[in-house]
């Protein structure tokens, strides 16, 4: 490891270069935003003049150092690329001219992706993160620091980081085929299930009444409040036991909205891709309320296996029906009614023994899928941890 490099304040290597601009009454504006975690600026929108209330803006230019005052603690730092040259930002996005005789642009870009810098920004910010008002004002921005070796060493470090970052990206890419193959296997099995069984009825034939909406109390996250599932608890046909909030509102003990382990839930409002997703409540957290945006399906145990119903709701027959019948004027949000769920095409005459045989086969496949997904998740976490570790070594002289 080399000798420690001097740490210099940003104020020693950059200076403010704001370019105030007043938009004309009929002038549209290409507006720029900032991504989190050092991923830099991006073109947010072309905003029509009629929708721009505040006409005072600032022009940005290629090579400007830029940051978002309100989210510096989440790494909203970057350098303006050529494709954003001449676009506009508000006063929440100060800009600076970098002294390139002292700092290589690539070196600063990688420094912006360091969690240590974000924490430094957090410590200098004032206000409340809960209200998105944790602000790093420009005088404090110039007090942030960067280890500064000679330019030649900076360029060597950048080349090495980029070499290792390329290897990480290649490792991520290698995961994709395996993940896609696993997902294709599941889809293929569900398609065969849908095609091999006679659909001679509707889901309502095996339900003990119409599906019923839950209840959505106001959630204040009181420590001793009742758990209330959020919509994310039923996503991708998997139950997510950590997706809940808490409510201290009074809830009668005999309310219909209390969940029991094994309850089958289906979302009644979501994006076109996610509406109608179903999952089985596993008993955690407990006690637990399901919300108004979900319905509970009470399956007649003498006619259907709940896990078979769950698998069937993932089949092309069921998903195609939901896609055709979901309603809503918004292209991004659709709803299904109780009657729609009850009308989902279903193999009513399939005997329980046959259902359980199918469930056993699909459960065995699902167990293998779970193992692969768990390994992929662990690999993803390892890869996610690699780059911060590399940056830590690079900026401390150990790379």
FIMIRO-987853 format. One record per residue (C-alpha): residue in one letter; z, x, y. Coordinates in steps of 0.001 Angstrom, whole numbers. Layout:
+--------+---------+---------+---------+
: residu :      pz :      px :      py :
+--------+---------+---------+---------+
:      A :       Z :       X :       Y :
...
+--------+---------+---------+---------+
This chain:
+--------+---------+---------+---------+
: residu :      pz :      px :      py :
+--------+---------+---------+---------+
:      X :       0 :       0 :       0 :
:      X :    -862 :    1294 :    3469 :
:      X :    1621 :    1673 :    6314 :
:      X :    2559 :   -1640 :    8000 :
:      X :      27 :   -2707 :   10596 :
:      X :    1124 :   -3666 :   14093 :
:      X :    1533 :   -7385 :   14720 :
:      X :     -46 :   -8525 :   17950 :
:      X :     218 :  -11827 :   19785 :
:      X :   -2849 :  -14023 :   20070 :
:      X :   -2556 :  -13574 :   23845 :
:      X :   -3518 :   -9902 :   23388 :
:      X :   -6783 :  -10667 :   21593 :
:      X :   -8018 :  -13894 :   23193 :
:      X :   -8024 :  -15701 :   26523 :
:      X :   -8522 :  -19361 :   27522 :
:      X :  -12095 :  -20391 :   28337 :
:      X :  -11969 :  -24162 :   28935 :
:      X :  -15126 :  -25850 :   30226 :
:      X :  -14231 :  -29207 :   31805 :
:      X :  -16980 :  -31823 :   31755 :
:      X :  -17120 :  -35398 :   33026 :
:      X :  -19343 :  -37626 :   30934 :
:      X :  -21762 :  -39888 :   32761 :
:      X :  -21322 :  -43656 :   32590 :
:      X :  -24208 :  -43981 :   30112 :
:      X :  -23754 :  -40621 :   28333 :
:      X :  -23041 :  -40624 :   24606 :
:      X :  -20996 :  -37749 :   23201 :
:      X :  -20989 :  -35709 :   20016 :
:      X :  -17271 :  -35320 :   19359 :
:      X :  -15624 :  -32616 :   17259 :
:      X :  -12499 :  -32807 :   15106 :
:      X :  -10460 :  -30234 :   13183 :
:      X :   -9881 :  -30094 :    9445 :
:      X :   -6468 :  -29219 :    8086 :
:      X :   -5376 :  -25961 :    6422 :
:      X :   -7715 :  -23591 :    8205 :
:      X :  -10948 :  -25321 :    7234 :
:      X :  -12076 :  -25364 :   10857 :
:      X :  -13956 :  -27712 :   13204 :
:      X :  -16467 :  -30388 :   12180 :
:      X :  -18738 :  -32963 :   13827 :
:      X :  -16581 :  -36096 :   13833 :
:      X :  -18931 :  -38662 :   15379 :
:      X :  -21598 :  -39478 :   17936 :
:      X :  -19644 :  -41850 :   20169 :
:      X :  -21613 :  -44319 :   22312 :
:      X :  -20903 :  -44267 :   26048 :
:      X :  -19631 :  -47838 :   26015 :
:      X :  -16850 :  -46854 :   23616 :
:      X :  -15680 :  -43832 :   25629 :
:      X :  -12868 :  -44948 :   27919 :
:      X :  -11772 :  -41504 :   29084 :
:      X :  -14744 :  -39589 :   30481 :
:      X :  -12961 :  -36239 :   30961 :
:      X :  -13898 :  -33901 :   28114 :
:      X :  -14438 :  -30213 :   27405 :
:      X :  -17565 :  -28410 :   26167 :
:      X :  -17263 :  -26017 :   23216 :
:      X :  -19550 :  -23079 :   22459 :
:      X :  -20435 :  -21019 :   19399 :
:      X :  -17721 :  -18462 :   18669 :
:      X :  -14935 :  -20244 :   20535 :
:      X :  -11516 :  -20068 :   18920 :
:      X :  -10255 :  -23655 :   18803 :
:      X :   -7205 :  -25533 :   17557 :
:      X :   -5681 :  -29017 :   17594 :
:      X :   -2369 :  -29064 :   19479 :
:      X :    -923 :  -31965 :   17478 :
:      X :   -1523 :  -30573 :   13993 :
:      X :   -1366 :  -26797 :   14384 :
:      X :    1570 :  -26926 :   11957 :
:      X :    -942 :  -28143 :    9363 :
:      X :   -3409 :  -25346 :   10002 :
:      X :   -5864 :  -26957 :   12430 :
:      X :   -7327 :  -23628 :   13557 :
:      X :  -10900 :  -22426 :   13502 :
:      X :  -13925 :  -20839 :   15149 :
:      X :  -16816 :  -22950 :   16458 :
:      X :  -19991 :  -22527 :   14326 :
:      X :  -23503 :  -22633 :   15851 :
:      X :  -24160 :  -26218 :   14700 :
:      X :  -21351 :  -27494 :   16962 :
:      X :  -22492 :  -25600 :   20060 :
:      X :  -22438 :  -27780 :   23175 :
:      X :  -20422 :  -30624 :   21647 :
:      X :  -17284 :  -32119 :   23170 :
:      X :  -13534 :  -32202 :   22593 :
:      X :  -10564 :  -33764 :   24368 :
:      X :   -7709 :  -31881 :   25985 :
:      X :   -5987 :  -31869 :   22578 :
:      X :   -8350 :  -29051 :   21514 :
:      X :   -7870 :  -25894 :   23654 :
:      X :  -10502 :  -23160 :   23274 :
:      X :  -10371 :  -19387 :   23685 :
:      X :  -12651 :  -16355 :   23887 :
:      X :  -11957 :  -13789 :   21176 :
:      X :  -11945 :  -10062 :   21919 :
:      X :  -14371 :   -9000 :   19206 :
:      X :  -13896 :   -5323 :   20060 :
:      X :  -10461 :   -5657 :   18441 :
:      X :  -10779 :   -8485 :   15920 :
:      X :  -13490 :   -9229 :   13373 :
:      X :  -14300 :  -12933 :   13399 :
:      X :  -14121 :  -13192 :    9609 :
:      X :  -10698 :  -11554 :    9602 :
:      X :   -9363 :  -14170 :   12019 :
:      X :  -10947 :  -17010 :   10005 :
:      X :   -9057 :  -15940 :    6896 :
:      X :   -5851 :  -15514 :    8901 :
:      X :   -6209 :  -19149 :    9998 :
:      X :   -5986 :  -20152 :    6318 :
:      X :   -2618 :  -18485 :    5765 :
:      X :     381 :  -20804 :    5185 :
:      X :    2547 :  -18204 :    6949 :
:      X :     635 :  -18843 :   10184 :
:      X :    1043 :  -22624 :    9839 :
:      X :    4786 :  -22169 :    9413 :
:      X :    4882 :  -19923 :   12455 :
:      X :    3085 :  -22667 :   14409 :
:      X :    5533 :  -25264 :   13114 :
:      X :    8477 :  -23214 :   14352 :
:      X :    6975 :  -23006 :   17847 :
:      X :    5933 :  -26663 :   18057 :
:      X :    7987 :  -29320 :   19811 :
:      X :    8295 :  -33052 :   19183 :
:      X :    8349 :  -35147 :   16018 :
:      X :    6129 :  -34634 :   12973 :
:      X :    7003 :  -38165 :   11839 :
:      X :    5280 :  -39531 :   14936 :
:      X :    2380 :  -37033 :   14784 :
:      X :    3692 :  -35535 :   18019 :
:      X :    4758 :  -32122 :   16749 :
:      X :    2816 :  -30240 :   19397 :
:      X :    1919 :  -26574 :   19809 :
:      X :    1126 :  -26228 :   23498 :
:      X :   -1278 :  -23491 :   24721 :
:      X :    1397 :  -21076 :   26018 :
:      X :    3020 :  -21092 :   22588 :
:      X :    -336 :  -20734 :   20812 :
:      X :    -793 :  -17373 :   22536 :
:      X :    2560 :  -16251 :   21096 :
:      X :    1380 :  -16626 :   17494 :
:      X :     873 :  -13288 :   15751 :
:      X :   -1628 :  -11517 :   13510 :
:      X :   -1365 :   -8179 :   11624 :
:      X :   -4055 :   -5988 :   13190 :
:      X :   -5457 :   -2963 :   11319 :
:      X :   -8527 :   -1091 :   12663 :
:      X :  -11820 :   -3019 :   12735 :
:      X :  -13281 :   -1096 :    9801 :
:      X :  -10261 :   -2012 :    7676 :
:      X :  -10507 :   -5638 :    8792 :
:      X :  -14127 :   -5778 :    7617 :
:      X :  -13228 :   -4173 :    4289 :
:      X :  -10468 :   -6755 :    3779 :
:      X :  -12819 :   -9622 :    4620 :
:      X :  -15386 :   -8378 :    2106 :
:      X :  -12730 :   -8102 :    -611 :
:      X :  -11272 :  -11553 :     116 :
:      X :  -14728 :  -13117 :      16 :
:      X :  -15493 :  -11370 :   -3261 :
:      X :  -12329 :  -12788 :   -4827 :
:      X :  -12858 :  -16211 :   -3235 :
:      X :  -16310 :  -16319 :   -4861 :
:      X :  -14764 :  -15617 :   -8262 :
:      X :  -12239 :  -18437 :   -7715 :
:      X :  -15068 :  -20818 :   -6773 :
:      X :  -16964 :  -19838 :   -9917 :
:      X :  -13855 :  -20487 :  -12018 :
:      X :  -13524 :  -23932 :  -10424 :
:      X :  -17166 :  -24652 :  -11209 :
:      X :  -16618 :  -23758 :  -14867 :
:      X :  -14010 :  -26539 :  -15087 :
:      X :  -16446 :  -29236 :  -14000 :
:      X :  -18609 :  -29418 :  -17169 :
:      X :  -15553 :  -29792 :  -19412 :
:      X :  -14100 :  -32483 :  -17171 :
:      X :  -17443 :  -34306 :  -17003 :
:      X :  -17881 :  -34147 :  -20782 :
:      X :  -14425 :  -35630 :  -21357 :
:      X :  -15078 :  -38460 :  -18914 :
:      X :  -18498 :  -39084 :  -20474 :
:      X :  -16872 :  -39315 :  -23919 :
:      X :  -14471 :  -41996 :  -22716 :
:      X :  -17256 :  -43943 :  -20972 :
:      X :  -19405 :  -43721 :  -24086 :
:      X :  -16619 :  -45090 :  -26270 :
:      X :  -15999 :  -47986 :  -23913 :
:      X :  -19716 :  -48729 :  -23755 :
:      X :  -19937 :  -48816 :  -27542 :
:      X :  -16913 :  -51102 :  -27613 :
:      X :  -18592 :  -53450 :  -25152 :
:      X :  -21896 :  -53464 :  -27046 :
:      X :  -20496 :  -53808 :  -30558 :
:      X :  -18285 :  -56854 :  -30001 :
:      X :  -19439 :  -60420 :  -29518 :
:      X :  -18330 :  -61647 :  -26085 :
:      X :  -17749 :  -65343 :  -26709 :
:      X :  -15158 :  -66328 :  -24116 :
:      X :  -13217 :  -65363 :  -21037 :
:      X :  -10068 :  -63379 :  -20349 :
:      X :   -8229 :  -66558 :  -19387 :
:      X :   -8508 :  -67678 :  -23028 :
:      X :   -5887 :  -65117 :  -24046 :
:      X :   -3613 :  -65372 :  -21005 :
:      X :    -513 :  -67547 :  -20698 :
:      X :   -1708 :  -69021 :  -17402 :
:      X :   -3522 :  -67693 :  -14353 :
:      X :   -2706 :  -64176 :  -13104 :
:      X :     -44 :  -64207 :  -10395 :
:      X :     142 :  -62199 :   -7174 :
:      X :    3230 :  -60152 :   -6462 :
:      X :    5249 :  -59904 :   -3251 :
:      X :    5065 :  -57336 :    -479 :
:      X :    8379 :  -57045 :    1372 :
:      X :    8658 :  -54862 :    4451 :
:      X :    9346 :  -51332 :    3219 :
:      X :   11856 :  -49299 :    5232 :
:      X :   12414 :  -46661 :    2516 :
:      X :   16162 :  -47285 :    2462 :
:      X :   17741 :  -45028 :    -161 :
:      X :   19289 :  -47960 :   -1998 :
:      X :   16309 :  -50271 :   -1507 :
:      X :   14294 :  -51827 :   -4321 :
:      X :   11187 :  -49953 :   -5449 :
:      X :    7902 :  -51616 :   -4418 :
:      X :    4694 :  -50326 :   -5966 :
:      X :    1950 :  -49133 :   -3628 :
:      X :   -1705 :  -49770 :   -4390 :
:      X :   -2075 :  -46201 :   -5641 :
:      X :     198 :  -47000 :   -8596 :
:      X :   -2777 :  -48655 :  -10328 :
:      X :   -5718 :  -46307 :   -9813 :
:      X :   -8235 :  -44979 :  -12297 :
:      X :   -6787 :  -47338 :  -14945 :
:      X :   -3698 :  -45127 :  -15074 :
:      X :    -202 :  -46080 :  -13994 :
:      X :    1303 :  -43724 :  -11412 :
:      X :    5084 :  -44128 :  -11473 :
:      X :    5586 :  -42066 :   -8311 :
:      X :    3442 :  -44347 :   -6113 :
:      X :    6060 :  -46609 :   -4578 :
:      X :    8134 :  -47237 :   -1457 :
:      X :   11520 :  -48874 :   -1046 :
:      X :   12637 :  -52042 :     676 :
:      X :   16106 :  -53179 :    1686 :
:      X :   14940 :  -56789 :    2130 :
:      X :   16769 :  -59411 :      86 :
:      X :   14939 :  -60135 :   -3168 :
:      X :   16259 :  -62918 :   -5434 :
:      X :   17110 :  -61710 :   -8916 :
:      X :   14973 :  -64456 :  -10481 :
:      X :   11892 :  -63634 :   -8382 :
:      X :    8596 :  -63707 :  -10282 :
:      X :    7646 :  -60305 :   -8809 :
:      X :   10137 :  -58173 :  -10808 :
:      X :    8356 :  -56035 :  -13387 :
:      X :    9191 :  -55622 :  -17058 :
:      X :    8146 :  -52584 :  -19151 :
:      X :    4754 :  -53239 :  -20704 :
:      X :    3543 :  -55593 :  -17947 :
:      X :    -208 :  -55454 :  -17380 :
:      X :   -1181 :  -55205 :  -13695 :
:      X :   -4578 :  -55510 :  -12003 :
:      X :   -5503 :  -54774 :   -8390 :
:      X :   -6942 :  -57730 :   -6508 :
:      X :   -7976 :  -55897 :   -3315 :
:      X :   -9347 :  -52388 :   -2914 :
:      X :  -12566 :  -50465 :   -2405 :
:      X :  -15571 :  -51668 :   -4480 :
:      X :  -14983 :  -48827 :   -6957 :
:      X :  -11251 :  -49452 :   -7379 :
:      X :  -10826 :  -53229 :   -7167 :
:      X :   -9984 :  -54716 :  -10555 :
:      X :   -8454 :  -51525 :  -11937 :
:      X :   -5648 :  -52228 :  -14388 :
:      X :   -2657 :  -50336 :  -15749 :
:      X :     454 :  -50934 :  -17837 :
:      X :    3846 :  -50575 :  -16121 :
:      X :    5890 :  -48033 :  -18091 :
:      X :    9328 :  -49097 :  -16864 :
:      X :    9626 :  -46515 :  -14074 :
:      X :   10891 :  -46866 :  -11443 :
:      X :   13356 :  -49631 :  -12252 :
:      X :   14042 :  -52186 :  -10996 :
:      X :   10611 :  -52551 :   -9475 :
:      X :    8558 :  -55117 :   -7534 :
:      X :    4787 :  -55377 :   -7771 :
:      X :    3017 :  -56133 :   -4457 :
:      X :     822 :  -58964 :   -3249 :
:      X :   -2304 :  -56836 :   -3661 :
:      X :   -1763 :  -56801 :   -7432 :
:      X :   -1670 :  -59519 :  -10067 :
:      X :     306 :  -59590 :  -13299 :
:      X :   -1511 :  -60650 :  -16457 :
:      X :     718 :  -62309 :  -19058 :
:      X :   -1059 :  -61855 :  -22377 :
:      X :    -567 :  -64317 :  -25232 :
:      X :     715 :  -62012 :  -27956 :
:      X :    -555 :  -64338 :  -30683 :
:      X :   -4117 :  -63941 :  -29443 :
:      X :   -4448 :  -60485 :  -27914 :
:      X :   -2998 :  -56988 :  -27895 :
:      X :   -2143 :  -56026 :  -24271 :
:      X :   -3496 :  -52509 :  -24774 :
:      X :   -6761 :  -53928 :  -26048 :
:      X :   -6966 :  -56083 :  -22924 :
:      X :   -6311 :  -52974 :  -20838 :
:      X :   -9087 :  -51067 :  -22573 :
:      X :  -11420 :  -54052 :  -22312 :
:      X :  -10945 :  -54236 :  -18545 :
:      X :  -12396 :  -50706 :  -18391 :
:      X :  -15510 :  -51662 :  -20359 :
:      X :  -18937 :  -52061 :  -18722 :
:      X :  -18872 :  -55809 :  -19436 :
:      X :  -15688 :  -56286 :  -17422 :
:      X :  -16507 :  -53783 :  -14667 :
:      X :  -20003 :  -55191 :  -14098 :
:      X :  -18566 :  -58697 :  -13798 :
:      X :  -15941 :  -57576 :  -11271 :
:      X :  -18568 :  -55736 :   -9224 :
:      X :  -20784 :  -58851 :   -9092 :
:      X :  -18030 :  -61314 :   -8231 :
:      X :  -15776 :  -59358 :   -5849 :
:      X :  -15869 :  -60877 :   -2370 :
:      X :  -15417 :  -59592 :    1164 :
:      X :  -17382 :  -59098 :    4374 :
:      X :  -16339 :  -55454 :    4635 :
:      X :  -18468 :  -53031 :    2596 :
:      X :  -15396 :  -50864 :    2021 :
:      X :  -12883 :  -53498 :     888 :
:      X :  -13409 :  -56190 :   -1754 :
:      X :  -11176 :  -58825 :   -3327 :
:      X :  -11040 :  -60709 :   -6592 :
:      X :   -9250 :  -64015 :   -7109 :
:      X :   -7056 :  -65244 :   -9931 :
:      X :   -9932 :  -67424 :  -11107 :
:      X :  -12297 :  -64448 :  -11092 :
:      X :   -9949 :  -62420 :  -13296 :
:      X :   -9543 :  -65330 :  -15701 :
:      X :  -13358 :  -65633 :  -15897 :
:      X :  -13972 :  -62004 :  -16942 :
:      X :  -16130 :  -62055 :  -20109 :
:      X :  -13943 :  -61397 :  -23138 :
:      X :  -14241 :  -61333 :  -26989 :
:      X :  -11891 :  -64274 :  -27505 :
:      X :  -12541 :  -64589 :  -31249 :
:      X :  -11799 :  -60966 :  -32112 :
:      X :   -8863 :  -60980 :  -34519 :
:      X :   -5629 :  -59198 :  -33695 :
:      X :   -5984 :  -56795 :  -36623 :
:      X :   -9412 :  -55709 :  -35379 :
:      X :   -8074 :  -55311 :  -31840 :
:      X :   -5238 :  -53097 :  -33056 :
:      X :   -7639 :  -50976 :  -35096 :
:      X :   -9776 :  -50409 :  -31983 :
:      X :   -6677 :  -49636 :  -29919 :
:      X :   -5548 :  -47022 :  -32459 :
:      X :   -8933 :  -45282 :  -32275 :
:      X :   -9048 :  -45377 :  -28487 :
:      X :   -5429 :  -44226 :  -28225 :
:      X :   -6243 :  -41212 :  -30397 :
:      X :   -9200 :  -40376 :  -28154 :
:      X :   -7097 :  -40938 :  -25044 :
:      X :   -4434 :  -38544 :  -26350 :
:      X :   -7080 :  -35809 :  -26667 :
:      X :   -8365 :  -36616 :  -23181 :
:      X :   -4815 :  -36369 :  -21820 :
:      X :   -4403 :  -32908 :  -23327 :
:      X :   -7666 :  -31690 :  -21753 :
:      X :   -6784 :  -33228 :  -18387 :
:      X :   -3333 :  -31639 :  -18489 :
:      X :   -4835 :  -28218 :  -19163 :
:      X :   -7392 :  -28736 :  -16403 :
:      X :   -4619 :  -29753 :  -14017 :
:      X :   -2634 :  -26627 :  -14831 :
:      X :   -5754 :  -24500 :  -14328 :
:      X :   -6446 :  -26182 :  -10994 :
:      X :   -2888 :  -25490 :   -9834 :
:      X :   -3217 :  -21850 :  -10844 :
:      X :   -6503 :  -21543 :   -8951 :
:      X :   -5024 :  -23279 :   -5906 :
:      X :   -2200 :  -20753 :   -5867 :
:      X :   -4509 :  -17760 :   -6169 :
:      X :   -6055 :  -17768 :   -2704 :
:      X :   -2760 :  -17957 :    -745 :
:      X :   -1461 :  -15115 :   -2927 :
:      X :   -4592 :  -13063 :   -2227 :
:      X :   -4305 :  -13717 :    1515 :
:      X :    -638 :  -12751 :    1484 :
:      X :   -1484 :   -9400 :    -118 :
:      X :   -4523 :   -8872 :    2110 :
:      X :   -2654 :   -9333 :    5380 :
:      X :     276 :   -7213 :    4273 :
:      X :   -1929 :   -4236 :    3398 :
:      X :   -1826 :   -4660 :    -380 :
:      X :   -5441 :   -5575 :   -1142 :
+--------+---------+---------+---------+
